[in-house]
Amino acid sequence: MNPNKHYRGALVILALCALAAGCASTPTGGGDDAEGVEVQPFETDGGEASYHLLLAELALERDQFDAAASEYRKAAQLSDDLEIVKRAVTLSFGLGRNTEALASARRWVELEPASIEARSYLARIHLREGDTGKAVEALEALVPLYGDVPEESFLSLTGILLEEPDQAMAAQAMARLADRNPDVASAQYGMALMAMQEADYDRALRHVTQAEKLRPDW
């Protein structure tokens, strides 16, 4: 018998047991499962990550979204596979499970620090958690990743913020960015756009006037 196939079969049984009957979330050594398969402890993080990934997919099939997000997060923490980590972030983010999404986004940044997508998710999750300070830190870390032209970078950041459902929170983040970058026209222009979203026309006028002074050719 193929031992890998045998082991995968044991994982399936354990995963179903964990979801349906409340068994332990990880295999333990020295015992036999329902079909007489001896289950050994995980020898590698990758093996344990595969187990949590299986649990996550089974949970999704059963519409157990909290469990799916939790198991994907566990898999992401143990795995170096970017596809697993990305899936953990996008799934949890889409489900609105911010705690799980944040942990997985941090793992993604750890594995791929120059990823614009990873740091964008990190910033957006912090915003949805109401942590403007951490969101601004994540947004500022994005600036050099867009290239050597700050004007273009801040236009990209504005685009990220305009996608957020809580525009008041997004405007707070943009205001901090504009205050920290008073000589960058696109930062001032971005703040003007965000102020317009909030119908704060006086503030919008101030920032767009400042942008025009910095870049009269615009």
Disulfide bonds with the S-S distance in Angstrom:
Cys17-Cys23 1.76
